[in-house]
Amino acid sequence: MQGIGFWLTKRAFLGPDKEALVDGERHLTYLELNIRVNRLARSLQALGLAHGDRCAILAYNCLEYVEVIFATAKLGLTLVPLNWRLSPAELAFNFSDSGSDTLIFDAEFAEVVAQLQEQTTIKRMIVLGNQTFPNAEVYADLLARQSDDEPTVDQPVGLDTAHIIMYTAGTTGRPKGAVLSQGASFWNAINLTLDMNFTPNDRNLSVLPMFHIGGIGLFTLPVLYMGGTVVIQRTFDPAETLHLLKKEKITLFFGVAAVFLFLIQHSDFSAEAFANVRVVMSGGAPLPESLVRQYHQAGIVLQQGFGMSEAAPSIATLSKDLALKKAGSIGRALFHVDARVVDGDMNDVPTGAEGELVIRGPNLMQAYWNRPEATHEAFEGGWFHTGDIARMDPDGDLYIVDRKKDMFISGGENVYPAEVENAIFELPQVAETAVIGIKDEKWGEVGRAIVVLKAGEQLEEAAVVDFLKGRLAKYKVPKQVIFVDQLPRNAAGKVLKNKLREDYS
């Protein structure tokens, strides 16, 4: 079967005048979108990119971002979305680790790109829109120089072709790139279409950043696969989101829990904005049951979903009719996803008992980029280990109880304490440190650092926070720092994180 770039070729034939993308005042039909994608693909070929090459993008949500996704798919290139919330040092690691040598970027990130040039080897640069940047090609000019014809490729592109390297924070402080094939996006689209009955009449508001798999797979690519319309919001702003929901007659809307909290707390909030929305779904972080009830009282059914970068991303959804009755559940595994709750020996645990959630399906990643040991560990026993502790009720609905790893989620962003701890350790006054996630009404969870100073040393909370701000993304910086005399440890010397959570949460 052909790769997902074929979707646009076919849609341009079946419904050339159907609206595909809305980005502010810019509107593209499927025919116009396919032509622009063809021109971009030919431009990338002219610049020397070929099958398997990695191409990074650093940009806010925009129609060009979607064009880059499909142009790279048509050529068999591997796209590396860069998280603009990261520090330049973190971005440089992801760019270099992926082996990228081409960067497509928004002009608003000019200062960051200048720093990336100093820390990495960038062979080609393309600046979006009509902006200019030293030694960078201008996106609009590249498209203007090419023909509308479909690009020709030297190697076949199919569902098994690697397409996206989505970086996730590593438990040891080293980010890992989940390699997603074009087939992973295809099966994610199939799973969601079967679950939610997507049609060409659906209109999706894409508000999550496209550097996240959620911004791509929930529900941008599935809706374009079905011939629907994707309305793009550059970055999340509650007032604008509420305006777009109503103005664009949105029927599908996915966000993280923090998005729904900000919306319902906004002075412009009204159920009227959701009048046309038939699917309102949250994922990426635990969804408070109280928030589900708030939306229910407003006449809005807020569903819970569950996924991860390694699954492109969808794994399970809670059915609409159970959204309130089983609030707190992530629901059942999607049609082409198998899920089990197992013990340490990969045996199924009894119904209602806790164990690790393991999954398998064609939407899963191929591997962690250049991390064979991590890949082997993740797929040990032939199933992907999510690292989440879960239980399954008699109906087959799943509940996430806790995370096996120390990772916590702040505003929909994964935070791995080891990475933060490594940064804190760079302070010469610090002898020991441990970071835990604590509940936060605004962000769901935030970091709290427990620090042991070296004998005779002094350090203030503000100094620790200021030190980290230049080294880590803002959401990773602990909101609080507590100084203690020692950390609790077990007989093997391992820090007892559970004890810390009991004492300091």
N, C-alpha and C positions, 0 to 999 in steps of 0.2 A: 504493500500500500504506500502511496506517496506521502511525503511529509506534510506538515500543517500549512506550509506556504501555499499549497494547492487549494486550501480553503478559499482564499481570496480569488484565485483564478476561476474557480467554479462559481463562486457567488457573483463575480462580475459578469458571468455568462447567464446565470439563472435570474438574477435580479439587479441589473446594472444601475438602475435609478433608485434602488432602495438605500435609504440613509444608513450609513455605517457608523460614522463618528461625528460627535459634536464636541467642539473644544472652544468654548466662548462663542464668538461670532463666526467661527470657522466650521463649516459643515462639509463632509465628504460622503459621496455615494460609494457603493462598493466598486463601481467601475473606476471612479477617481482615485480611491484608495489603492486599488490594485495597480493602476498606472504609476502612481507615486512610489509604491513599493518596488515595482519593476525598475524604475529609474534609479532608485537608491541602490538596489542590488547590483545593477550594472555599474554604478559609480564605485561601489566597494570593490568590484572586480577590477575596474580600471586602476584603482589604487594599489592593486596587487594582492588583495585578500583572496584566499582559496579555502576549499573544504577543510574543516577542522581547525582553522585559525580562530584565535580568541579575540573578541572585540568587546571592550568595556563601554558602558554608558553611565554618565553622571548627569542626571537631569530630573527636574520636577515632572509631574504627570503632564503629558501633552500628546497631541496626535502623532508627532514625530516619534515618540517613544514606541507607540504601537507599530509604526512603519518600520522601525529598526527591528522590532521583534520578528516581523514577518519577512523582512528582507534577509536577515541572517538565516531564517528558516529555509527560504528558497535556495540559498547558496550552500547550506550545510555548515555554516559558521557557528561558533559557540559564543553566545552572548553572556557577558558578565555584568549584571546590574550592580552598580555601586551605591551604597547607602550614604546619601548626602548628610546624614546625621553623624557620621563617623568623623573622627579627627583626620587630618591629612596623613598622619603616620599610619593609622589603621587602614585608610584607603590605599595607601602605597603598598601595604602588605598584600591586600587582596588582589590588587592589580598585578603585582609581580608574581605572587604565588600562582595565579591562574595562567601565567605565561602570556598575558595580553600584551600586544604592542600597538594597539589602535584604541584611541579614546574619542568617543562622541560625547559632547558635553554642552550644557546650557551656559550661555555667556555669564549668567549670574554667579557661576562658580569659577570665574576667571582667577581669583586669588588662590583658591584651592588648587586649581590646575597648575598654576605657576609653581606651587610647592611640590606638586606631584612630579613635575618635570625635573626638579632637583633630586628627587628621591627614587625615581624609576627611569626605565628606558622606554620612552614613548616614540614609536616610529612614525605614527600617523595621528593627526588630530583633525576632528571635524567639529565645528561650532554650529549649533543649531540656529535655525532661522536665517536672518540676513545680517547677523552680527559678524564682526571681524575679530580676529585674535592672531597675534604673531605666529607665523608658520602653520596656521591651521586653515584647512579648506572650509569654505562656507557651504553649509548644507543646501541652501536654496540654489546656489550656483551649480553645485554638483548635479542636482536633479535636472536643472535647465539644459545641461549639456548632453543628456542621455535620451534614448528613444523609449517609446512606450512598450516595446516588445518584451516578452518573457525572457529572462536571462537563461543562457545555456550553461550547463555545468559539466565538468569533466568526470565527476563521480556521482553515482546515484544517491539521491536523498530520500530517506524513508523514515518510518516511525522509530527505527532503532538508532537513528543519527542523533548524536549528542547535540543539544541545543542551548541549554542554559546551565551555567554554574552559579548556583545560589548559595552565597556564603552564610553560614551560621556560626555563631560563637562557639568555640571549643571548650570542653570541660577542663582542659588543661591550660586554657588561656590562648590557645592557637585556633583561629577560625578555620573551619573546614568548609570546602566547597562541595555542595551536593550537586552531582552531575545529573541533570534531568534530560532525558531523551525527548524527541518530538512526540514519541508515543505516550510519554507520561502526560503531556498536555492533552493529547487526544483522548486518552482514557479518563482523565479528569473531567473533560467536557462531556463524555458519554455518561459517566457516573452522575454528574449533577443534572444533566438533561433528563435522565431517567427518574431521578429523585424529585425534581421540581418542575418537570414538564415545560422546559424552556421552548419558546416558539419564536418565529420571526417577528412577532408583534411585541416582544419584550423589549423594554428600554432599561438599561442598567446604568446606575450612577457609580462611576469608578472613583472612589474617594481615597482608598488606601494607596500609599505610595507604590509605584510600580517597581521599585527596587526590592520590594517584598514579593514573594510568590503569591501572597494574598491579593496584591494589586493586579497581578497578571491572571491568576486562575480563578479569582472570585469577584466578579464573574466575567471579566473582560474577554478572555479567549473563548470560553464556552458560548457566550452570547454571539460573538462573531462567527463561530462555527455554525450556529443555528440561523444566521442571517438577521439577527436583531440589531439593535442600535446601542452603542456605548456612548454615554455622556461623560466627559472627562472633567474632573475637578482638579485643578493644579495642585493645591494642597488643601487639607481639611480646614474649613472655617465654618463653625456651626450655623451662622446666619446665612452664608452662601449655600450651604448644604440644604437647609430648609427651603430656601428660595428655589434651588434647582429641582428638588423633589417635586415641588408643585408646578413650576413653570414647564419642565420637560416631561411631565406626566410619567414619572419613573415608575416602573413595575417591579424592579429587582434592586434591593439595596443590601449590601454587606458591609459591616464595620466591626471594629473591635469594641469591647465593652466600654472603654473610655469614650469612644465616639458617641455611643448612645447615652452615656451619662451627661456629656457636654450638651447634647441636643436637647434632652428633656429639661435641663436646668436653664436653657437659654430663654430669654424673655420673648423671643419670637416663636417659641415652640407651640405647635397646635396639631391636633390629629388630622386636620385638613391637609397638611403637607403630605401625609401618608395615604391620602384618599385612593390613589391609584396603585399603591405598592402592595403587591400580593405576596412577596417574599421579603421579610425583614429578618435578617440573620446576623448573629454575632459569633465571632470565633477569635482565635489568637490569644485568648486569656480567659480565665474563669469568669463566668457571667453571674453576677450576684442575683440571687432569687428575688431580692427586693426590687431590683431593676426590672425584672420580668413582670412583676406585679404592677409596678408603676405604669409600664406600657400597656398592660392589660386593662388597667383602670382608664387609660386614655383611648381604649378601643383598638389597640394595636397589638398584634400577636408577634412577639419577639422570640424567634427560634434560636436554639443553640446549635452550633456546628463545631466540629473538631478536625484539625488537620495539622500538617507540619511541612516545612520546606521540602523534606525528603519524599513527600507524597504528592507533590505538585498541585495543591496541597491537601485535597479533600480526603477524609477518612470516614467520618460518620456525621450524621445529622439527626436531630430530634424532630420527629414529625410535628407538623403544625398543630394537630389536634391534641398533642401531649405537651405542648410548650409550657403550659401553666401547671398541669397536673404533675408532670415529672420535671419541673424546673430544677436544674442542678445536674441533669443527665445530658450526655452528649448524643444520646440516641443510639441508633444501630449503624453498623458498618454499611457503607454504600454497596450497590449491587455487585460491582467487580472488585470488591475489597473483602478479604477474609480477615477476621479478627478473633483472637483468643486471649484469655487471661490465664497466665501460666505461673508455675512456681520456678524455682531456680534450676530445676531439672527438665524444664519445658513440658511438664505435665499440666493438663488443665486443672485449675483449682475448682472446688465445688461452687455452685451457684451462690452468689452473695459473698463469697470469700474474696480476699484481696490478693492480687498478684500483678505481674507486669503485663501490660498490654503489648502484644506482638501482632503484626499484621503482614499480609502479603497481597500482591496485586500488580497488574501491569502499569499502574500509575506511579510506582516507586522509582526512586533514583537508581541509576546504574552503579554508582560508586561515589565515594568521597574522593575528590580530585587529588591524585598523588598521595593518598593516605590508605595504602592497602591494609595495614593492620586495623585501622579504624573501620574500614569497610567490612573486613572479616568479622570483627567483633559485632558490628551492627546487624549482620545477617547470620549470626551463629545459629545453627539448627535449622537453617532454611527459611526463617521468618525474620522480618525486620523488628528489632527491639526498639520500641519508642522511648523507653526510659521512664514511662509513666506508670504509676501504680493505680490500678483500676479494679472495679468489681462489675459483675454483670448480674442483672436481676433476672427473675424467671422468664420475663418477656424477651430477653435478649438485648435490653437497653443497657448501655454502658455508663458508668460513673467514674470520673477521674477523681481518685482519692488524694493522691499526693504525687510529687515528682520524685522518681528514683534518684535522679541526679540533683545537685544543689541549685540548678538553674531556677530563676524566678522570672516573672514577666511583668514588665513595667510599661504601662500604656501600649500594650501589644508588642513590645520589643523584648526579645529574649536577653536576659542578663545572666552571665555565668560568673559566679563569685570568684573563681580562680583567676580570671583575667583582671578583675578589679583588685584582688589581693596582690597579684604580681606588681601592679602599678603602685600600690601603697607601700610595698616593700622597698621601692626605690627611695623612699624617704630615709635618710641616714639615722633618724631618731627611733625608727620602728624596729622592735625586736620580733613581734608576732602580730598577726592580724587574721581575722576571719570576717567574712561578709555574709549576711543573711538577708532574706527578703522579708519585709514586714508589710502588713496590710495598710493600704492607703485609700481613702475615699475617692481621691481624684484619679490616681493612676493604677489602681488595683493593688499594686505592690511597689515598694521602693526599697532601696538598699539601706542597710544599717551596718556600719563597720565597727567591729569591736577590736580595739588596738591595745597592744602591750608595748610600752616604751622601754628602751634600753635604760639601764640604771643611770640615774643622774640627768637624763634628758628631759626636755620639756617641749610640748607641742600643743597647739590650740586646734580646735575643730575646724575653724575657718581656714587655717593654714593647710590642713589636709585636703579640704574641699577645693581650695584654690589650686593646689598642686595637681590635682586630678583633672581639673577642667581643661588643662592644656594637653592632656594625654589621652583622655577618653571621651566618648560621646556623652552628651549631657545626661541622657537617661541612665547611663551606667554609673554616674557619680553618686555615691551614697548621700542621702539627704541628711543623715545624722552620723556622728562619730562618737563612740563611747570609749573612754579610756579605763582599762581594768589592769589589775596586777598580774593576772594569769588567765590562760584559756583552759577550759576543761578538756581533758584528753583521756582516751581509754588506755588499756595496758600496752597496746601497740604504739602509742604515741599519737594516734590520730585524733584530731580535734573533733569533739562531739558537737556537731552542728545542731542536733536535736535539743541538746541541753541548752545551747545558746538561744535557740528559738523559744524555749520555755522561759528562760531568764530575761530575755531582752526583746521579746515581741510584744 
